[in-house]
Amino acid sequence: MTAATNVASNSIVVTNPANGKELGRVTRADAAAVDRAVRNAAKAFSSWSEVPVVERARRFFKLQVLLEEHLDELARIVSNENGKMFADARGEVRRGIECVEFACGMPSLLMGDSLEGIARGIDSHTIRQPLGVCVGITPFNFPAMIPCWMFPVAIAAGNTFIVKPSPQTPLSAERLLQLFNESGFPEHVLQVVHGDADVVEALIAHEGTAAVSFVGSSAIARRVQALAVEHHKRVTALGGAKNFLIVMPDGVDHATLDGILGSAFGAAGERCLAGSVVIAVGEAGDTLVPMLQAATSKMKVAAWDTDGAQMGPVISEQARARIVGYIENGLRTSELIADGRKNVPSEGTFVGPTIFDRVDPGSELARDEIFGPVLSIVRVRTLEEAIELANRSAYGNAASIFTQSGAAAQTFAHSIQTGMVGVNIGVAAPMAFFPFGGIKDSIFGDMRMHGKDGVAFYTQQKVVITRW
């Protein structure tokens, strides 16, 4: 059974991918419901945008406290509907709360610039103003964190917001909405609607929406960008990734091992920052590969609430079948040293940690976004070869290097073609006050998520020129 199955035209059943049991149901939005949500948001915007920014920020202080009080509850919802380990889910909710904390600084973040005497007797200054009704389309893999990348910044800046979560993991967004409303925000400032591509397209095409934020696959991100541009909407759409972890000979140690394991197999590899290719430089592979093989052989794959569990299921049977297909195809060209098809629960949609060694850099294993717990190891002779290989990728989300050499780290950080760079970091995820996003086919649009880019995205500048 998939993680979200239609049982009626207006109902979505949400199931636990670890056992297929029903967790809850949400109502699928039709065209009238989408129109009603946008019109309600537009009406709320007319008053919310006039609330002083200091008062808007104070509401988010209340929300931050409430989210802290319900952190473990939210994490359990995430673990149940997504399947990730409780520690991963807890970390996700924590990162979401940090975005709320960032939004609390909106009085400073919205400040413009001024300059007197731009000409004789003339001064000038800039101000930032909200856009209107903004839309967020969020994926299944971070059902609590990614909505928080969007709506706190947008709403604190004076916009209203509609979240359209993945139909596979909608319950986290529903609980966030409940807590948001309990914080004392006016009605319809934040709303959640459910559905598939037709709901997304209706939200983007609606005359009442001003901007759309998206996180998902590159194919859909490209489509979202095209549709948004067609309807003259501001858009930022984060797409797929193929993240490379370069390991130098002086970087092989247990800290590096832990970093790679967490990057490749945390959240069952279903992360846009998952390290999916290790490029072992020189003799690094000869030491690192046995370490990885030994560590993964001890990993327990099971539901998050099972004693000793270290990795949970992938999101659906469709995802499991796709990942297994990549494993079976990889057997023809690469050496399988950890087989994720074995030693996993028979119930649920599990794939265990999988490692291929001596992978052809041009193969599907090294090229495609598998979005699962499959790690490919490519061996090269030099750092320059490693960087050149990584830069061939159509994606440019993140990359990391493991080394004790400052010169190697500096060369890597300067030359690697990605938006986020890690040095001795397995998951190069920026904090809420820095921007999140890649380059090339990992992003469609001009600005990244949260940080100052988020503030710029959800506001428009006005330049005032005065003479007295």
N, C-alpha and C positions, 0 to 999 in steps of 0.2 A: 504494500500500500504506500502511495506517495505521501509526502508530508502535508499536502493540501489537496483534497479531492472534492469536486463538485457533487453534491447530492441533490441539488435543486438549482434552478436558474438564479435564485437570489440568496444562496447560502454557500459558504465556504467552510468545510470541516478541517480543523487543524489537528494534526496527529503528531505523536512523538516518534521521531525516526528510529529510536532505539527499540521500539516494540510495536509500532503501528496503532497504539491506542489513542482514542480521541481525547483531545485536550480541551476543545471548545469549538464554538462556531462564531463566525462573524457574517454580517449581511453584505452581500455584494451590491455595490452601487449601480444603479441604472442611469440613463442620461438625465432623467429628472432629478435624481439625487445629486449628481455632479453639479448641475446647474444651480440647485438650491444651495449647495455648500459654497460655491463661488459667490453667489449673490449675498449670502449671509456674511461671508468674509469681507466682501466689499463694503457692506453696511457697517460692520464692526471697524473697518479701517478708518472710516470717516471720523470716528471719535477717538479710537486708540492712537492714531497718528498725532493727535493734538495733545495727548497727555505728555507733560514735561518728561524729558528723558531721565531725569533723576527719579521721578516717581515710577517710571517703567522699570528702571534698574532695581528699585526696592522690591518689586514683585518677584524678581529672580532670586534675590536673597532668600525669600520665603520658600521658593521652589527648591533651591539648593539644600536647605535644611530638610525639607520633606523627602527629597530623593535620598539623602544620607540615611534618614530613618528607615527607608524602604529598600535600601541597597540589596540586602540579601534576598528579599522577596522578588525584586526585579531580576536578580541573577538566576533564581530558580526558574522563573518564567522563561528566560533566555535558554537555559540548559534544557528545559523540557521541550521547547518547540524547535530549537536548533540542534540539540544533541551535544554541544560542546561541554567540556569539563567545567565544574562549578568555579574553579579558580580562574579559568579563561573568561567565563561569563561575568564573574565579579570584577575582573579587570576591565572588561568592556563597559560595564555600568559606571565604574570609576572614571574612565575616560569621558563618558558622556556627561557626568557631573562636572568635570573640569571645563567642559564647553559652556555649561551654565555659569560657572564661576567667571569665565572669561567674559560672558555677556553682561555680567554685573558691572563691568568697567565701561559700559557704553557711554557714559557722560564724557569720559576722556577720549574714547575711541572715535566719537563722532565729531570731535573738534576739527575745524577747518584751518585755513591759513589766512594771514592778512599781511598787507604791505601798504604803507602809506607812501604818498608821493610817487606813484607810478608815472605821473605826469604832473605838470604844474597845477596844484590845487585839486588833484584827483587821487583818491585812495581806492583800494580794492581788497575784497576778501572773498573767501569761498565758504560755502556751507554744504552739509550733506543732508539730504532729505530721503525719506523712505519711498519705495517704489509703488506699493499697493499690495495686492494679493499675490503671494509667492507659493510655489508648489515644490514639494520634495518627494522624489520617487526613490525609495530605499530598498536595498537587497535583503536576502534572507540571512546572510552570514553574520551581520552585526545589527540585529533588529532593535537594540536599544541605543547603541552608540551613534550610529549614522544619522538617525533622526535628530539626535542632539548636536550633530555637526551643523545642522541647518536651522531648525526653528528657534533656538535661543538667540542667536545672533540676529536673525531676521526680525523677530518680534521685538527684541530690545531696541532695535533700530527704528521701530515704529510701523513695521509691516504687520499684516496678518498672514497666517500660514495654513496650508492644507498638506498633510502627509498622506501619501499613498504607499503603504508598506507592501512588502512581498506577501502574496497570498499564502506562502508557505510558513511565514512567521509573523502574523499580524498581532498576536496577543501582547507583545511587548509594547508596541505603539499604543494600543488601547489603554494599557495601564499607565503609560506616560501621560496620556491625555487626561485620565482621571486625576492623577496627582497634580497636573498643571491646573486643572480647574479648581481643585481643592486649595490651591495657593492664592486664589482670589482674583484671577484674571477675568476680564469681562467675557461674556459668552461669545463664541464663534471667533475669538482671536486665534485659537488653534483648533483645527478639526482634523479628523482622520476619516478617509474614505477607502473602501476596499474594492479590489477588482484586478483585472488583467490589462492587456494592451489597450482595449477599447476605452477603459477609464483613463489611462495615461493620455491617450490621444485627445480625449474630450477635455481634460484639464488643460492641456497645452493649447488647444485650439480655441478655448473659450475666450471671448472678448474681454472678460473681466479679470483674467490673470496677467501678471506682468513679468514674472520670471520663473524659471524652472531649474531645480538642482537635481542631479541624477547620479547614482552610483550603481554600476552593474557591468555587464560584458561590453566589450568594445563595439560589437555589432549593433547592440541596442543603443549604446551611447551615441554612435554615429547617427542613428535614426532619430533619436531624441533631439540632437542638435539640429538636424535638417528640418524637422517639424517645427521646432521653436523658432528658427530663423524665418521659415516660411510665414509664421504668424507674428513675426516681429516681437519676439519675446527674448529677454535676456536669458542666457543659458550657460551653465557649466555642467559638464557631464564627464564623470570619471569612468574610465573603461577598464579593460583587462590588464594583465601583467604577466611577465615572465622574469622573475627576480633572480639575479645571479649572486652567489656568495663566493668570493675569491679567497682561497686559503693559501697563504705563503708558507714556505717550509718553516719559518720561524714562528708561525702562528698556530701550529698544531699543539693544542693542550686541552685540558678538560673543560676549561671555560669556553673554548671554541666549540668543542663537542656539544656542550649544553646549548650554546647559541644556535647551532645548526639544527639540533633536534627540535628545539622549541619553534624555530622558524619554519621548518619543513613539515612538522607533524602536529604542532599546536592547532587546535580547532580543526583537526583532521585535514589540514592543508587548505581549508576553504577560507583563505584570506587573500586579499589583494596584495598583501605584503609578505606572503609566504615565500621563503627561499626554496625554489624548485630546481635550481641547478647549482651544484658546487663545482667550481673550476679549481682543481688542485694543481698548484704550480710546482714543477720540479718533483722532488721526492716527497712532497706533502701527502700525496695520495697513498703512498705505500704505508704510511703510519696511520693516516686518518681513516681509511676504509675499514680496516679491522676494528677500529674503535667504534665506528658507526654500526657495523654489523653486530658486534657484541651488545651494544646498547639497545638496539631495536629488538633483538631477540628476547629481551627481558621485559619489553613494554606490554602492559596489559590493556587490551582493547575491550571495552565494555561500556555499558550505560554509565552516565556520570555519577549516579548514586550507588554504584557497585563498589565495595571495598577494594581499594588498590587500583582502581581504574585510572589509566593515564591518557587514553584517547577514546573518543566516542565515535558515533556513526557519521557518515556523510548524510546530506540532507534528504535524499530520496532514493528510491530504487532506480530511477532514471540516471541520477548522478552516479550511483554505484556501478551500473552497467557500463556507463561511459568510461569510468576510470579503469575498470577491469579490462575493457577493450584496449585501452592504451597499454596496460601491462602485457596483455597477450601479444599485441603487435610488437612491443619492445623486445620480446624474447627472440625475435628473428635477427636482431642486430646488436644487442647489448647483453652484458653479463648480469643476470639477476642474482643479487646477493642477499636480498630480503624480500620475501614474497608475501604481500599483504592479502592475498587470497586465502591464506591458511591461518589457522588458529584464531578465528574470529567467531563471535556468536552466530548461530544459525538464524536467530530471530533478529529482525531489524535490518538496517541498510549499512552494514559495517564493511570497511576495507581497512586492513592493517597497514602499518608503515612499510613502504616498499622502496627499495633502493636498487638502482641499476648502476653498474660501473662500466668505465671505458665506453661511454655513450658517444655516438657520432654527433658532432655539433650541428650537423644539418638535418638530423632526424626529427620526427615528431616529438619524441621525448624531450629534446632540448629546445624545440621551437614553439610548441603549442602551449597554451594555458590549459593545463589539465584540471586544475582547481580541485585537487585531492591530495592524499598523502603519498605522493610519488616523488622521490628525489633522484635526480640524474647526476652522475659524476662524470665530468669531462676532464681529461688530463692534458696539460700543456707544459711547455718548457719555461716560459718567461711571463712576467707580469704584463709586458706589452702584448703578448699573444692573448692573454686572458682578457684584457680590456678590449682589444679589437674584436674578440669573439662576442663578448657581451654587447658591444655596441652595434653588432649586426642585427640584433633583435628588433622586431617591429615595435616592441613595447619599450617604455622607458619610465617605469614606475619607481623602482627602488633597486639598490644594489649595495652590497657590503664587502668589506675586505677585513680579513683577520691576519694581523701582522704585528710585530714589535718594532717595525721600521718606520720611523717618521717620514723618511723620503718616499717609501712605497705608498704610505697612506696619502701623502700629499699628491703624488702623481695620480693615484687612483681618483681621489676626490676631484681633481682638476679635469681629468680626461673622461671619466665615465659619463655616459649620456643618459642620466636619469634625473628625476625631480627630487628624489630623496636618497641620501648617501649615508651609509653606516660605516663606522670604523670600530671594529671589534664589537659590533652590535648585530645580533641576528635579525631583529625586526626594527627597521629604521623608521619608526612611527613618530612624527613630530607631536609635541604637546599642543594644547588647544590654542596657544598664543602664537604659534608658527603655522604657516600654511601647509596643507596636505594635498599632494597631487604630483603627477608625473609629467612626462612629455611624450611626444610621438603618439602612437595609438593608445596610450594610456589616458589621454585627456582630449576632450572635444569642447572647446570653449577657451576663454582667455584667462580666467581666474580659477584659483584653487579653493579648497574648502577650509573653513574657519580661519583663525588668525586675522591679520589685517586684510587679506584677500577677501575673506568672508564679509567683513564690514563694507569693503568697497563694492562687492557684488550686490549686496542688498540695499545699497543706497545710490542716489545719483547726485552729482555735484552741481551746484549752482554758483556762478561767479557774479559777484555784485560789484559794480564800479560806481563810485559816488563822487560828486562835486558839490561843494557847498560854498 
